[in-house]
Amino acid sequence: MLERMSIVASIKMGKKKNANCEFYGNYAVFVFKSLRKPIFLRFLDWVLKREKIPKDKIKNVQIRMFPSLKKNGYYLNGKCNSSGEVFLYPKRLEACRKKSQRISLKCFREYIRGRAMASLIHERLHLKYGCNEKKVKELTKKYYSIFNSKNDFEPLDFEKHQEMVFNY
């Protein structure tokens, strides 16, 4: 999957997006590096095997540089299509500023990393479960919890981290 992951910037670049390119560029690179960690990639392979999702069903993973809106006006975390393309989107700059003012930089980075990892797990599960959002969310929480249980979180920190990542 390493060779099928890329950072993609929008073709349409408005003035506001140009002004925020540095922030979104850094965000995308951080997510890209986080998702390429060997321990996380092995875990994703394990999830695919456990869920019996063929590896070749995933054509590529694109880390989008700019946020995107759903039709209902909410911002996307990620999406996938029937061709096996997975798209991951950043949080809006304003939302990141608010969150980073309330928590430490280390916690904020863990939040971004966790959000990206959970989104990638979530979108991969959609390849098997299609539009069954309830099932996909349930399994995303389960698998993300399994992955994080191997990390060095304090029990209270682990619960806070899980709540922060899944409080879309």
Residue frames as qw, qx, qy, qz and C-alpha x, y, z in Angstrom:
[[0.000, 0.884, 0.467, 0.000, 0.00, 0.00, 0.00],
 [0.399, -0.606, 0.057, 0.686, 2.97, 2.35, 0.49],
 [0.256, -0.043, 0.521, 0.813, 3.29, 2.98, -3.23],
 [0.054, -0.563, -0.681, -0.465, -0.44, 3.71, -3.53],
 [0.287, -0.794, -0.411, 0.343, -0.58, 6.51, -0.96],
 [0.400, 0.320, 0.147, 0.846, -0.20, 10.13, -2.01],
 [0.045, -0.586, -0.352, 0.729, -0.88, 13.70, -0.96],
 [0.257, 0.496, 0.596, 0.577, -3.20, 15.49, -3.36],
 [0.005, 0.354, 0.206, -0.912, -3.94, 19.23, -3.46],
 [0.448, 0.685, 0.519, -0.248, -7.19, 20.55, -4.93],
 [0.487, 0.354, 0.418, 0.680, -7.00, 21.83, -8.48],
 [0.054, -0.833, -0.262, -0.484, -9.10, 24.90, -7.65],
 [0.536, -0.211, -0.393, 0.717, -7.06, 27.13, -5.39],
 [0.099, -0.907, -0.310, -0.266, -8.97, 30.10, -3.98],
 [0.127, 0.730, -0.331, 0.584, -7.30, 33.01, -2.18],
 [0.660, -0.583, 0.285, -0.380, -8.23, 31.64, 1.25],
 [0.992, -0.038, 0.054, 0.104, -6.76, 28.23, 0.42],
 [0.613, 0.571, -0.232, 0.494, -3.55, 29.84, -0.82],
 [0.185, -0.742, 0.340, -0.548, -3.20, 31.71, 2.47],
 [0.759, -0.425, 0.386, -0.306, -3.52, 28.47, 4.44],
 [0.829, 0.400, -0.389, -0.043, -1.34, 26.28, 2.22],
 [0.203, 0.515, -0.728, 0.404, 1.48, 26.05, 4.74],
 [0.538, -0.226, 0.583, -0.565, -0.82, 24.80, 7.52],
 [0.902, 0.197, 0.131, -0.360, -2.63, 22.30, 5.31],
 [0.651, 0.546, -0.524, 0.054, 0.62, 21.17, 3.70],
 [0.019, -0.444, 0.776, -0.447, 2.17, 20.45, 7.10],
 [0.713, -0.055, 0.436, -0.546, -1.04, 18.71, 8.20],
 [0.888, 0.356, -0.146, -0.251, -1.03, 16.48, 5.09],
 [0.475, 0.530, -0.670, 0.213, 2.65, 15.56, 5.46],
 [0.294, -0.347, 0.714, -0.533, 2.14, 14.73, 9.15],
 [0.839, 0.100, 0.282, -0.454, -0.85, 12.49, 8.29],
 [0.768, 0.501, -0.384, -0.104, 1.08, 10.88, 5.43],
 [0.241, 0.495, -0.763, 0.338, 4.02, 10.01, 7.70],
 [0.510, -0.217, 0.605, -0.572, 1.70, 8.77, 10.47],
 [0.884, 0.213, 0.137, -0.393, -0.16, 6.41, 8.14],
 [0.706, 0.529, -0.471, 0.016, 3.07, 5.01, 6.70],
 [0.321, -0.578, 0.689, -0.299, 4.41, 3.81, 10.04],
 [0.393, 0.189, -0.885, -0.164, 5.21, 0.09, 9.68],
 [0.076, 0.113, 0.875, -0.464, 3.38, -0.89, 12.87],
 [0.483, 0.396, 0.283, -0.728, 0.18, 0.75, 11.63],
 [0.532, 0.395, -0.535, -0.524, 0.53, -0.75, 8.12],
 [0.206, 0.087, -0.973, 0.066, 0.94, -4.24, 9.61],
 [0.260, 0.267, 0.689, -0.622, -2.14, -3.61, 11.72],
 [0.543, 0.426, -0.077, -0.720, -4.13, -2.55, 8.64],
 [0.429, 0.272, -0.809, -0.297, -3.04, -5.72, 6.84],
 [0.008, -0.075, -0.933, 0.351, -4.26, -7.71, 9.84],
 [0.423, 0.368, 0.381, -0.735, -7.64, -5.90, 9.72],
 [0.540, 0.397, -0.434, -0.602, -7.95, -6.67, 6.00],
 [0.313, 0.141, -0.938, -0.050, -7.20, -10.35, 6.59],
 [0.119, 0.180, 0.812, -0.543, -9.56, -10.58, 9.55],
 [0.466, 0.473, 0.262, -0.700, -12.38, -8.89, 7.60],
 [0.606, 0.216, 0.707, 0.293, -11.56, -10.87, 4.44],
 [0.337, 0.893, 0.046, -0.295, -11.14, -7.72, 2.36],
 [0.840, 0.261, 0.178, 0.441, -8.86, -8.42, -0.61],
 [0.404, -0.537, 0.096, 0.734, -5.80, -6.15, -0.70],
 [0.262, 0.110, 0.552, 0.784, -6.29, -5.49, -4.40],
 [0.012, -0.773, -0.628, -0.096, -9.70, -3.94, -3.67],
 [0.220, -0.879, -0.059, 0.418, -7.87, -0.80, -2.51],
 [0.668, 0.619, 0.137, 0.389, -6.49, 1.01, -5.53],
 [0.410, 0.357, -0.238, 0.805, -5.02, 4.04, -3.77],
 [0.369, -0.733, -0.449, 0.353, -5.20, 6.28, -0.72],
 [0.290, 0.582, 0.087, 0.754, -5.20, 10.02, -1.29],
 [0.342, -0.560, -0.425, 0.624, -4.51, 12.39, 1.56],
 [0.203, 0.796, 0.354, 0.448, -6.28, 15.52, 0.44],
 [0.390, 0.112, -0.263, 0.876, -4.70, 18.80, 1.38],
 [0.222, -0.168, 0.089, -0.957, -7.89, 20.78, 1.89],
 [0.347, 0.212, 0.761, -0.505, -11.18, 20.12, 3.73],
 [0.204, -0.140, -0.697, -0.673, -14.26, 19.11, 1.78],
 [0.475, 0.017, 0.369, -0.799, -17.96, 19.57, 2.51],
 [0.201, 0.276, 0.938, 0.060, -20.64, 16.91, 2.33],
 [0.097, -0.468, -0.562, -0.675, -23.94, 17.76, 0.67],
 [0.445, -0.725, -0.526, -0.009, -25.49, 18.26, 4.13],
 [0.029, -0.921, 0.116, -0.371, -22.96, 20.99, 5.00],
 [0.739, -0.611, 0.269, 0.085, -20.78, 18.93, 7.37],
 [0.196, 0.747, -0.618, -0.147, -17.09, 18.41, 6.68],
 [0.949, 0.133, -0.278, -0.068, -15.75, 15.04, 5.54],
 [0.579, -0.616, 0.525, 0.096, -13.18, 12.97, 7.43],
 [0.177, -0.295, 0.845, 0.409, -12.87, 10.59, 4.53],
 [0.782, 0.352, 0.149, -0.492, -14.68, 8.78, 1.77],
 [0.333, -0.222, 0.842, 0.362, -14.17, 5.88, -0.55],
 [0.628, 0.364, -0.182, -0.663, -15.68, 4.96, -3.87],
 [0.945, 0.086, 0.258, -0.181, -16.57, 1.68, -5.52],
 [0.686, 0.637, -0.325, 0.134, -13.32, 1.82, -7.52],
 [0.856, -0.269, -0.235, 0.373, -11.34, 1.32, -4.31],
 [0.325, 0.490, -0.164, 0.792, -10.06, 4.87, -3.99],
 [0.484, -0.668, -0.472, 0.310, -9.87, 6.21, -0.43],
 [0.190, 0.655, -0.013, 0.731, -9.77, 9.95, 0.25],
 [0.513, -0.535, -0.480, 0.469, -8.82, 11.43, 3.64],
 [0.096, 0.790, 0.152, 0.586, -9.50, 15.08, 4.48],
 [0.326, 0.058, -0.509, 0.795, -8.08, 17.43, 7.15],
 [0.150, -0.738, -0.561, 0.344, -10.08, 19.28, 9.76],
 [0.204, 0.887, 0.172, 0.377, -10.77, 22.93, 8.99],
 [0.420, 0.350, -0.351, 0.760, -8.09, 25.36, 10.13],
 [0.360, -0.538, 0.119, -0.753, -10.56, 27.16, 12.43],
 [0.898, -0.349, -0.152, -0.220, -11.50, 23.90, 14.16],
 [0.812, 0.101, -0.337, 0.467, -7.82, 22.99, 14.57],
 [0.141, 0.490, -0.285, 0.812, -7.05, 26.36, 16.11],
 [0.619, -0.517, 0.043, -0.590, -9.87, 26.01, 18.63],
 [0.959, -0.208, -0.193, 0.005, -8.86, 22.47, 19.58],
 [0.696, 0.250, -0.328, 0.587, -5.15, 23.29, 19.83],
 [0.095, -0.588, 0.247, -0.765, -5.91, 26.13, 22.24],
 [0.765, -0.450, 0.064, -0.456, -7.67, 23.72, 24.62],
 [0.970, -0.191, 0.094, 0.117, -5.09, 20.92, 24.59],
 [0.418, -0.655, 0.460, 0.431, -1.31, 20.57, 24.49],
 [0.404, 0.621, -0.509, -0.439, 0.59, 20.35, 21.20],
 [0.044, -0.230, 0.972, 0.027, 1.44, 16.71, 21.91],
 [0.416, 0.341, 0.758, -0.368, -2.24, 15.85, 22.47],
 [0.500, 0.661, -0.004, -0.560, -3.21, 17.78, 19.36],
 [0.255, 0.503, -0.756, -0.332, -0.73, 15.80, 17.25],
 [0.174, 0.010, 0.976, -0.133, -2.04, 12.55, 18.72],
 [0.490, 0.508, 0.463, -0.536, -5.55, 13.70, 17.88],
 [0.472, 0.635, -0.343, -0.507, -4.61, 14.36, 14.23],
 [0.114, 0.341, -0.924, -0.131, -2.77, 11.04, 14.00],
 [0.290, 0.167, 0.886, -0.320, -5.64, 9.16, 15.62],
 [0.527, 0.565, 0.224, -0.595, -8.25, 10.85, 13.47],
 [0.415, 0.564, -0.569, -0.430, -6.34, 9.92, 10.29],
 [0.020, 0.190, -0.981, 0.017, -5.80, 6.32, 11.37],
 [0.387, 0.323, 0.738, -0.448, -9.43, 5.87, 12.42],
 [0.524, 0.602, -0.031, -0.602, -10.61, 7.44, 9.15],
 [0.319, 0.453, -0.765, -0.328, -8.45, 5.10, 7.08],
 [0.134, 0.036, 0.972, -0.191, -9.70, 2.05, 9.00],
 [0.443, 0.464, 0.475, -0.603, -13.27, 3.33, 8.60],
 [0.510, 0.587, -0.273, -0.566, -13.02, 3.85, 4.85],
 [0.180, 0.311, -0.916, -0.177, -11.40, 0.46, 4.30],
 [0.263, 0.189, 0.882, -0.342, -14.27, -1.19, 6.17],
 [0.520, 0.519, 0.133, -0.665, -16.71, 0.54, 3.81],
 [0.320, 0.412, -0.726, -0.448, -15.19, -1.53, 1.00],
 [0.122, -0.071, -0.989, 0.033, -16.76, -4.60, 2.61],
 [0.039, 0.474, 0.769, -0.427, -19.82, -3.24, 4.39],
 [0.140, 0.535, 0.533, 0.640, -20.86, -0.61, 1.83],
 [0.179, -0.566, -0.088, -0.800, -23.45, 1.84, 3.18],
 [0.701, -0.538, -0.467, 0.009, -23.93, 0.09, 6.54],
 [0.116, 0.719, -0.295, 0.619, -22.59, 3.09, 8.48],
 [0.691, -0.599, 0.192, -0.356, -23.61, 1.73, 11.88],
 [0.982, -0.075, 0.049, 0.166, -21.62, -1.49, 11.40],
 [0.625, 0.528, -0.152, 0.554, -18.63, 0.37, 9.96],
 [0.161, -0.763, 0.266, -0.566, -18.53, 2.85, 12.89],
 [0.852, -0.460, 0.164, -0.188, -18.82, 0.01, 15.41],
 [0.942, 0.091, 0.024, 0.323, -15.95, -1.93, 13.80],
 [0.372, 0.710, -0.192, 0.566, -13.84, 1.21, 13.40],
 [0.429, -0.737, 0.296, -0.430, -14.03, 1.87, 17.15],
 [0.956, -0.249, 0.153, -0.009, -13.27, -1.77, 17.87],
 [0.848, 0.302, -0.019, 0.435, -10.21, -1.97, 15.63],
 [0.173, 0.769, -0.215, 0.576, -8.90, 1.46, 16.57],
 [0.637, -0.662, 0.250, -0.306, -9.18, 0.48, 20.24],
 [0.974, -0.064, 0.095, 0.194, -7.25, -2.72, 19.55],
 [0.618, 0.551, -0.112, 0.550, -4.49, -0.77, 17.82],
 [0.082, -0.765, 0.242, -0.591, -4.28, 1.82, 20.60],
 [0.838, -0.523, 0.061, -0.140, -4.33, -0.76, 23.37],
 [0.890, 0.088, -0.054, 0.444, -0.79, -1.63, 22.23],
 [0.269, 0.690, -0.136, 0.658, 0.35, 1.98, 22.75],
 [0.445, -0.119, -0.583, 0.669, 1.64, 3.49, 25.96],
 [0.278, -0.580, -0.158, -0.749, -1.46, 5.45, 26.99],
 [0.116, -0.039, 0.731, -0.672, -2.36, 5.89, 30.62],
 [0.076, 0.444, 0.893, 0.007, -5.88, 4.39, 31.12],
 [0.110, 0.762, 0.378, -0.514, -7.44, 7.84, 31.58],
 [0.031, 0.560, -0.413, -0.717, -5.50, 9.28, 28.64],
 [0.107, 0.056, 0.911, 0.393, -6.55, 6.34, 26.46],
 [0.128, 0.635, 0.749, -0.139, -10.23, 6.96, 27.17],
 [0.065, 0.782, 0.069, -0.616, -9.87, 10.71, 26.56],
 [0.063, -0.380, 0.652, 0.653, -8.01, 10.04, 23.32],
 [0.139, 0.291, 0.916, 0.239, -10.66, 7.61, 22.09],
 [0.112, 0.760, 0.550, -0.329, -13.43, 10.07, 22.93],
 [0.005, -0.703, 0.184, 0.687, -11.61, 12.92, 21.20],
 [0.082, -0.200, 0.781, 0.586, -10.99, 10.94, 17.98],
 [0.016, 0.362, 0.901, 0.237, -14.51, 9.53, 17.73],
 [0.077, 0.713, 0.451, -0.531, -16.32, 12.71, 18.68],
 [0.369, 0.307, 0.500, 0.721, -16.57, 13.60, 14.98]]
